[in-house]
Amino acid sequence: MIEKILLAVSGLGHAEEMLKTFADLPAAKRAKITVLHVVPGQTTAESMTAKWEEGGKILANAIQYLNLDPSRVSSILRQGEPKDVVCQVADEIEADLIIMGSRGLKRLQSILSNSVSQYVFQLSSRPMLLVKDDIYVKKINRVMVAIDSSDSAKHCLKLALFLMQDLKGAELFLANVNTDWMGKSNKPDFNPADNPVLAAAAAEAKKYGVPVRCVSSSGTSGQEGIATTSGRAGQEICRLAEENNIDLLLMGSPDRRPSIAKSFVDLDRLLGASLSDYVRVNATCPVLLARTEAA
C-alpha cells in the first residue's frame, strides 16, 4: 500500500527524523524513498550557484542521516517554487505518501507566510505525514485513528492496519468524538459496543489481530474558546491523542470540491474551518492526513 515515499527536506532535520522512524515499520521496509530538496529562484547567478551547492549538501546530509539501503533511496535537487515542485514531484513518482516538516502555522498566518506544507496539504490528493517543528518524534507504537462514519476515516483505518502489521507491542486507539454521547466521555463503564462507529472499526481491527482500545468523547468540556463544531471536535481529538501518549495520529481529510475546482485552494481549510486543519495545527504528535475525494 505504501511503496513510494517522497521526503521533502529543508535542512532542519524534522522530516528526516520522521522518515527514519517510519522506515523502521515492518510494513515500510521495502518502500522506495525519494528525497527532494527545492532551490528557490535567485536574482543573481552567484546566489543561484551558492543555493545549488547548499541544496546538494542538504540532500547529502539527509541521505547520510537516514542510513538506508542505497538501492531504496534516490535524490532530486530541483529549482522552482517549493510548494509547486513538491506537488509536481509527488505526481511524477506517483508517491503513496509525502513526508514533510510543518511550522504549524494557524489559519491565515500560513497563507501570509507562504507555508509550503499548507499549500501542499490544500492541493495534493496524496496522503501526507506532517511533522511540526516543536514536537518530539518517537518510535511508533501507539497509533490513533480519528473514527467517524466517513469514507476517509475508513480509509485511514485501513492505512493504520497496514502500517501496524507485524509491529510488535503496538496498540491501536480508535477515537470518536460524538456530541450525542453526553456524559459518557472516557468513563470507566464506557462500552464501545454501544457506539456503532467504534464497534465496527474495532471489529475490523481485530480481524488483523491488532490490539485495540476505544476512546470516545462528547466534546463538551473545556471548549468555551472554540466557536466552530470542527474546532470543538478537533480540540477533543488533540486532547485524546495527548492524554494517551500517541506516537502517530491518522485522520481523514475529505476533498469536498468538485473536480473542476481541484486546482483551487479549499477556503474552508485555509480559514481554519476544517477539522483536519485544526488537528494539523494543534496536535502534539505527527499527523498523517489521508484524503478520499468526493464525487
C-alpha positions as CSV (number, residue, x, y, z in Angstrom):
1,M,0.0,0.0,0.0
2,I,2.9,2.4,0.7
3,E,5.6,1.5,-1.9
4,K,6.9,5.0,-2.8
5,I,7.6,7.8,-0.3
6,L,8.5,11.4,-1.1
7,L,10.5,13.0,1.6
8,A,10.8,16.8,1.2
9,V,13.7,18.2,3.2
10,S,14.7,21.7,4.1
11,G,17.8,21.2,6.2
12,L,16.1,21.4,9.6
13,G,16.0,17.6,10.2
14,H,12.4,17.1,11.4
15,A,11.2,15.4,8.3
16,E,14.3,13.2,8.1
17,E,13.8,12.1,11.7
18,M,10.2,11.1,10.9
19,L,11.1,9.2,7.8
20,K,13.8,7.3,9.7
21,T,11.2,6.3,12.3
22,F,8.6,5.5,9.7
23,A,11.0,3.4,7.7
24,D,11.5,1.1,10.8
25,L,7.9,-0.1,10.5
26,P,7.9,-3.7,9.0
27,A,5.2,-2.5,6.5
28,A,7.5,0.1,5.1
29,K,10.7,-1.9,4.9
30,R,10.6,-2.3,1.2
31,A,9.3,1.2,0.3
32,K,11.3,3.3,-2.2
33,I,12.4,6.7,-0.8
34,T,12.8,9.8,-2.9
35,V,14.5,12.7,-1.1
36,L,13.7,16.1,-2.5
37,H,15.2,19.5,-1.9
38,V,13.9,22.5,-3.8
39,V,16.1,25.5,-4.5
40,P,14.1,28.7,-4.8
41,G,14.9,31.0,-7.7
42,Q,17.5,33.7,-7.1
43,T,18.1,37.1,-8.5
44,T,21.8,36.6,-9.5
45,A,23.8,33.7,-10.9
46,E,26.2,33.9,-8.0
47,S,23.5,33.4,-5.4
48,M,21.9,30.7,-7.5
49,T,25.2,28.8,-7.6
50,A,25.5,29.2,-3.8
51,K,22.0,27.9,-3.3
52,W,22.6,24.9,-5.5
53,E,25.7,24.0,-3.5
54,E,23.8,24.4,-0.3
55,G,21.0,22.2,-1.6
56,G,23.4,19.5,-2.6
57,K,24.8,19.4,0.9
58,I,21.3,19.3,2.5
59,L,20.5,16.3,0.3
60,A,23.7,14.5,1.1
61,N,23.3,15.1,4.8
62,A,19.7,13.8,4.8
63,I,20.7,10.6,2.9
64,Q,23.6,10.1,5.3
65,Y,21.4,10.6,8.3
66,L,18.7,8.2,7.0
67,N,21.4,5.5,6.6
68,L,19.1,3.3,4.5
69,D,19.9,0.7,1.8
70,P,21.2,2.8,-1.1
71,S,19.0,0.7,-3.5
72,R,15.9,2.1,-1.8
73,V,16.9,5.8,-1.9
74,S,17.1,8.3,-4.7
75,S,17.5,12.1,-4.6
76,I,16.2,15.0,-6.5
77,L,17.6,18.6,-6.4
78,R,15.3,20.9,-8.4
79,Q,14.9,24.6,-8.8
80,G,11.5,26.3,-8.5
81,E,8.8,27.4,-6.2
82,P,9.0,24.8,-3.3
83,K,5.2,24.4,-2.8
84,D,4.7,23.8,-6.5
85,V,7.7,21.4,-7.0
86,V,6.7,19.2,-4.1
87,C,3.3,18.6,-5.7
88,Q,4.8,18.1,-9.1
89,V,7.4,15.5,-8.0
90,A,4.8,13.7,-5.9
91,D,2.8,13.2,-9.1
92,E,5.8,12.3,-11.2
93,I,6.9,9.5,-8.9
94,E,3.3,8.5,-8.0
95,A,4.1,8.8,-4.3
96,D,2.0,6.9,-1.9
97,L,3.0,9.2,0.9
98,I,4.5,12.6,1.3
99,I,6.5,13.4,4.5
100,M,7.5,16.9,5.2
101,G,8.0,19.3,8.1
102,S,5.5,21.9,9.1
103,R,5.8,25.1,11.2
104,G,2.2,24.5,12.5
105,L,1.1,28.0,11.4
106,K,-2.5,28.8,12.1
107,R,-5.2,29.8,9.6
108,L,-4.4,33.0,7.6
109,Q,-0.9,33.2,9.1
110,S,0.1,30.2,7.0
111,I,-1.2,31.9,3.8
112,L,0.6,35.2,4.6
113,S,3.9,33.4,5.3
114,N,3.6,31.3,2.1
115,S,3.6,28.0,4.0
116,V,4.8,25.1,1.8
117,S,3.2,22.4,3.8
118,Q,-0.1,24.2,4.0
119,Y,-0.2,24.7,0.2
120,V,0.7,21.0,-0.5
121,F,-2.0,20.0,2.1
122,Q,-4.5,22.0,0.1
123,L,-3.8,20.8,-3.4
124,S,-2.3,17.3,-3.2
125,S,-4.6,14.3,-3.1
126,R,-1.9,12.1,-1.7
127,P,-1.6,11.1,2.0
128,M,0.7,13.5,3.9
129,L,2.6,12.9,7.1
130,L,3.3,16.3,8.7
131,V,5.9,16.8,11.4
132,K,5.7,20.1,13.3
133,D,8.9,21.8,14.4
134,D,8.0,21.8,18.0
135,I,7.2,18.1,18.5
136,Y,9.3,15.1,19.6
137,V,9.3,12.2,17.1
138,K,9.0,8.9,18.9
139,K,9.2,5.3,17.9
140,I,5.8,4.3,16.5
141,N,3.9,2.0,18.9
142,R,0.7,3.8,19.9
143,V,-1.3,4.7,16.8
144,M,-4.6,6.6,16.9
145,V,-7.2,6.9,14.2
146,A,-9.9,9.5,14.4
147,I,-13.0,7.5,13.5
148,D,-16.4,8.6,12.2
149,S,-18.7,7.2,9.6
150,S,-16.9,8.9,6.6
151,D,-15.2,7.1,3.8
152,S,-12.0,9.0,4.6
153,A,-12.0,7.7,8.2
154,K,-12.5,4.1,6.9
155,H,-9.6,4.7,4.5
156,C,-7.4,5.9,7.4
157,L,-8.3,2.8,9.4
158,K,-7.2,0.5,6.6
159,L,-4.0,2.5,6.3
160,A,-3.3,2.2,10.0
161,L,-3.9,-1.5,10.0
162,F,-1.5,-1.8,7.1
163,L,1.2,0.2,8.9
164,M,0.8,-1.9,12.1
165,Q,1.1,-5.3,10.6
166,D,3.9,-7.3,12.2
167,L,4.6,-4.3,14.5
168,K,5.3,-6.0,17.9
169,G,4.0,-4.3,21.0
170,A,1.8,-1.9,19.0
171,E,-1.6,-0.7,20.1
172,L,-4.3,0.9,18.0
173,F,-6.5,3.6,19.6
174,L,-9.8,4.4,17.9
175,A,-11.1,7.8,18.8
176,N,-14.6,9.0,18.2
177,V,-16.0,12.5,19.2
178,N,-19.7,12.5,19.2
179,T,-21.8,15.2,20.8
180,D,-24.7,12.8,21.2
181,W,-22.8,10.9,23.9
182,M,-23.2,13.5,26.6
183,G,-21.8,12.4,29.9
184,K,-20.2,9.2,28.6
185,S,-16.8,10.6,27.7
186,N,-14.0,8.3,28.8
187,K,-15.8,6.9,31.8
188,P,-14.6,3.5,33.2
189,D,-18.0,1.9,32.3
190,F,-17.9,3.2,28.7
191,N,-18.7,0.3,26.4
192,P,-17.5,0.7,22.8
193,A,-20.2,-1.8,21.7
194,D,-22.8,0.9,22.4
195,N,-21.1,3.2,19.8
196,P,-21.8,1.6,16.4
197,V,-19.0,3.6,14.7
198,L,-16.4,2.4,17.2
199,A,-17.8,-1.1,17.3
200,A,-17.5,-1.6,13.5
201,A,-13.9,-0.2,13.5
202,A,-12.8,-2.3,16.4
203,A,-14.2,-5.4,14.7
204,E,-12.3,-4.7,11.6
205,A,-9.0,-4.2,13.5
206,K,-9.5,-7.4,15.4
207,K,-9.6,-9.3,12.1
208,Y,-5.9,-8.3,11.8
209,G,-5.0,-9.3,15.3
210,V,-4.2,-5.7,16.3
211,P,-4.8,-4.8,20.0
212,V,-7.5,-2.1,20.1
213,R,-8.5,0.4,22.7
214,C,-11.6,2.6,22.0
215,V,-11.9,6.1,23.4
216,S,-15.0,8.3,23.0
217,S,-15.7,11.9,23.9
218,S,-18.8,14.0,23.9
219,G,-16.6,17.1,23.1
220,T,-18.4,19.2,25.7
221,S,-15.6,20.0,28.2
222,G,-13.1,22.9,28.0
223,Q,-14.5,24.2,24.7
224,E,-15.6,27.7,25.6
225,G,-12.9,29.3,23.4
226,I,-13.7,27.2,20.3
227,A,-16.6,28.6,18.3
228,T,-17.0,26.0,15.5
229,T,-18.1,22.4,15.6
230,S,-14.9,21.3,13.8
231,G,-12.9,23.3,16.3
232,R,-14.5,21.6,19.3
233,A,-14.1,18.1,17.7
234,G,-10.5,19.0,16.8
235,Q,-9.7,20.0,20.3
236,E,-11.0,16.8,21.7
237,I,-9.1,14.7,19.2
238,C,-5.9,16.5,20.1
239,R,-6.6,16.1,23.8
240,L,-7.3,12.4,23.4
241,A,-4.0,12.0,21.4
242,E,-2.0,13.8,24.1
243,E,-3.6,12.0,27.1
244,N,-3.0,8.6,25.5
245,N,0.6,9.5,24.6
246,I,0.0,8.8,20.9
247,D,3.0,8.4,18.6
248,L,1.1,8.8,15.3
249,L,-2.3,10.2,14.6
250,L,-4.2,9.4,11.4
251,M,-7.3,11.2,10.2
252,G,-9.3,11.7,7.1
253,S,-9.3,14.9,5.1
254,P,-12.1,14.6,2.5
255,D,-11.9,16.8,-0.5
256,R,-15.3,18.5,-0.9
257,R,-14.5,20.5,-4.0
258,P,-16.0,19.5,-7.4
259,S,-13.5,18.2,-9.9
260,I,-13.5,21.4,-11.9
261,A,-12.1,23.2,-8.9
262,K,-9.3,20.8,-7.9
263,S,-6.6,23.3,-8.8
264,F,-8.1,25.9,-6.4
265,V,-7.5,26.1,-2.7
266,D,-10.2,24.9,-0.4
267,L,-11.1,28.0,1.5
268,D,-12.6,26.1,4.4
269,R,-9.1,24.7,5.2
270,L,-7.4,28.0,4.6
271,L,-9.7,29.8,7.0
272,G,-9.3,27.1,9.6
273,A,-12.9,25.8,9.3
274,S,-12.0,22.2,8.7
275,L,-11.4,19.5,11.4
276,S,-8.2,18.2,9.7
277,D,-6.7,21.7,9.6
278,Y,-7.3,22.3,13.3
279,V,-5.7,19.0,14.2
280,R,-2.8,19.6,11.8
281,V,-2.0,22.8,13.6
282,N,-2.6,21.8,17.2
283,A,-1.8,18.1,17.6
284,T,1.3,17.3,19.8
285,C,2.3,14.3,17.6
286,P,2.9,13.7,13.9
287,V,-0.3,13.7,11.9
288,L,-0.9,11.6,8.8
289,L,-3.7,13.1,6.7
290,A,-5.3,10.8,4.1
291,R,-7.8,12.1,1.6
292,T,-10.6,10.4,-0.3
293,E,-12.2,12.6,-3.0
294,A,-15.9,13.4,-3.0
295,A,-17.8,12.5,-6.1
